[in-house]
Amino acid sequence: MALYCIGDIQGCDGALGRLLDTIGFSPSRDTVYLLGDLVNRGPDSAAVLRRCMRQEGALRCLLGNHDLHLLAAAHGARKPSRRDTLGSVLEAPDLRALLDWVRQQPLARSHDHAGQQLLMVHAGVLPSWSAKDTLARAEEVHAALRGTHLHGFLHSMYGNTPDHWRDDLAGADRLRVIVNALTRLRFCSAEGSMDFESTESASAAPPGLMPWFDVPGRRTADTLIAFGHWSTLGWLDRSNLLGMDTGCVWGGCLSAVRFGATLAERELIQVKCEQAQAPG
């Protein structure tokens, strides 16, 4: 029985299949966590979703910004952009089943391994949040996705404000901050104010900002966090961090980490990917 994490797939089902073959994935034996952005920009988003649905339980997913964008586009809350490749889903005969499955997936997951906690998100965690806070706030969005007011939630989900967390936030503002932190965050200030303009590497932080994981006093610093979303960051391996978006859709690699007897024992496994889109 093996435990894995896999970074951003973005509709590259062929690469996902090759990576699962490379690691010798067995649905009856192994557990694989997919760190969001299952769909979009790559050639076959529908195939990725169907694979995840067939092997649910062994392939455990969380949602990224592109997965939420799919739901928003399907519900008329967001127009597809010229770079979107969501047609295989939006025009699929099993569209309803695909969308129903997507909305059942959370924005954060946790796995206990050998007495240690692995926390997984797509993008980031605000410095003032503990691991327990992160999972609880992700569940607030998960409830909105599963609820009867999905249409309204998706139409109010987009925007860059508020740009920081307050415990007294309520309604659409509260959910928007949670979504932005878990699915869009890269840089923030020392006080936790989020920036959504820069997509550069961690070494090119705008003035007054830093990568979310480098904020002094971050409350999740003692928890191993695996995340994706940041292809210009690339592979990041620290004792308490795994950055796993290695640019599959841009012609980079699709990456998996296999954990050993402890979370500290880990192996990087990659497959090279065909470029589906050019960066920029």
N, C-alpha and C positions, 0 to 999 in steps of 0.2 A: 504494500500500500504506500503510495507516494503522494506528496502534496506539492502543487505547483501554483505559480502565478504567471499570467501571460499579459503582456502590454497591449496597446491600442491596435485593433485589427482593421477597423474602418472599411469593412466590406471586402477585405482581401481573403475570401474563403479558401482559395487555393493555397495561400501561404499558411493559413491556419491548419488546413489538412496536412500539409507537409510537416509542420512543426509537431502536430500531435503524433504523426507517424515517427518522427525523429526521436521523440521522448518515449515512444512505446506506450502511448496512452491506452489504458484499459478502463472503460467506464465502470466495470464491476469492481475495480480495485483502487483506482486513483481518484483524487479530487483536484480539480483545476479551477482556479479563480480567474475570471476575465475582468480586467480592470476598466471596463467602460470604453466608449466609442467603438461599439460593435459594428456600426454602420457608417456609411457615407464616405465619399471621395474615392473609394475603391470600386471594383467592377461588379460585385455580387453580394450586396447587403442582405438580400432575402435568403440566400444560401447560408450565410452566417447565422441568421436568426433561426432558420429551420434546423441547423445542426445543433444549436444550443437547446432548442425545444426538444429534439429527439433524445438528447443526452442530459436532460435536466436532472440535477442531483449530483452528477459527476462533473459537468460543466456548470459552474455557479457564477452568475454574472452580476455586475452592477452597472449602473447607467452613467454615461458621460454626456457632455454637452451635445454631441451629434445625435445621440439616441433620443434626448429630449427634443431636439430639433425635428427629428422624424415625427414624433407625436404632434408637435406644434404644426408642422406642415400638413399633416393628415387632417387636423382639425381646423385648418384655415387661420391659425393664429400667427403663422409665419410663412412668407412666400419662399419657395425654394430658390436658392441662389444659382448662378450660372455654373458654379463648380460642384453643385450637389449631384450625386448619383443615386438618388433614392427611388428612381423609377421602378427598379425590380421589386421594391416593396409596395410602393403606392399604386402600382398597376397589377399587383399580384392577385390571383383568384382567391387566395387565402389571406387577403389583407386584414380582415377583421381578427382572425386568429393570431396573426403576427403582432398586430397592435395590442391586442389584449394581453399577449404574453409580455411584451415590452413594459407595459404599465404595471405589471406585477413585480418588476425587478426593483431592488433598493438602490439607494445612492451611496451606501457604505455597508461594508461587511466586516465581521470579526471572526477569527478562527483561533482556537486554543490549540497549541501544538507543544507537547512536552512541557506543559505548565507555563507556557509563554503566550502572550497575546500578539497576534498579527492583525493589524488594523488596515483595511483596504478602502481607498477612495479613488475617484478618478483624477482629481486635480490637486486639492490641498485641504488643509485643516487650519482654521483660524487659531492664532497663538493662544487665545484665551480659553479655547475649548479643551477639555479633557477627552480621553477616548470615550468615556461614558457619555459625555455631552454630544460628541460627534454622532454616535449611533442613535441617540435619542432625537437629535435634530434631523438626521436623515430620515428617521421614521415619520416625522411630521410631514415631510414632502411625500414619502411613500404613501401615507394615508390619503393625501390629496390626489395622487396619481390613481389610486384604486377607487376613489370615492365617486359620488354621483355628480360632483361639480368639476369634473376634469376639464371641460371646455372653458369654464371661467378661470380656472387656475392657469391653464396654458396661455390664455390671452393676457394674463397679468404677470407672467413669469419673467418677461424680458425687461431689462433696464439695469443701469449701473448704480442706482441709488436705492436704499442707503448703501454706503460703501463700507460700513463697519457694523459689527454686532453690538446690540444692546439687549439685555434680558427682557426689557419691556416692549420690544417690537411685537407687533401683532398683525394678523391678517396677511395681505399680499406682500407687504414690506418684509415681514419676518420670513416668509417662505422664499422670497427672492434673494435675500442675503444668504440663506442656507444653500440654495441652488448655486448661486454664484461662487460661494466658497468651495463647495464640493465638486463642482464641474468646470470652473473657469479660472480659479485662482492660480497665479504664478508669483507675482510680486505684491508685497504689502509694506506698510510702514511699521515701525517698531510698536506703534499703538494698535496695529491691526486693521488700518484702513486699506482697502483693496484697490489695486490698479488693474485695469483691463486693457490698457493701450499697448503695453510692451509685450512682445512675444520672443524677445531675444534670449540668449543663453544667460545662465545665472551670473556669469562674470560681467554682464553688461546691464546691470540693474540701473534704472533711472535714478537721478539724484533723490536722496531721501527715502529710497525704497530698498528692499532686499528680498531674496527668495523667502517664501513663507516659512520654510523649514529652518532658516537661519536666524529667525527672530529670537533674541535673547529671552530666556524665561518661558519659551513655548511649553505648554502644559503636557504635550504629548511626547516630549523629548525622550522619555524612558520607554516608549512603546515603539516597536518596529512598525513603520508605515510603508506600505507598497502603494505606488500611484503611477499614473501615466500622464497623458495630456500634453507634455512639454517636449516636443520632438527636438527642439533646438538645445535642450538640456542634454538629451541622450541618456545613455546608460549611467546611472548613479548608484553606487554601492557603498553605503556607510553602515556602521553597526546598527543604526536606528532608522535607516532610510533605504528604500529601493525605488529609484526612478526608472520606469520601464517602457516609456515610449521611445523606441529607437527608429521611428520614421519608416515603418513598413510601407505605408501608402506612397511615400516620396522616393521609394527605391532603396531604402535602408534595410533593416532587418526586422523580423518579428522575433521577440525575445520571450523566453520562458526562464523562470528560476525554479529549480528543484531543491526543496529543502531536505536536509538530512535528519539526523536524530534530534537536532535542535534547530531553532530558527537561525542561529549563527552559522550552521553548516549548510552552505548553499552553493549551487552550481548554476552558472549561466549557460543556456543552450539557445542558439540562434539559427534561423534560416534566412538566407538572402531573399529579398523580395523584388519582383519586377516593379518598376516605377509606374504607378497608376496616374499620378498627377505631378506636375512640376511645382516646387515650392514657390511662394511669392504671389 
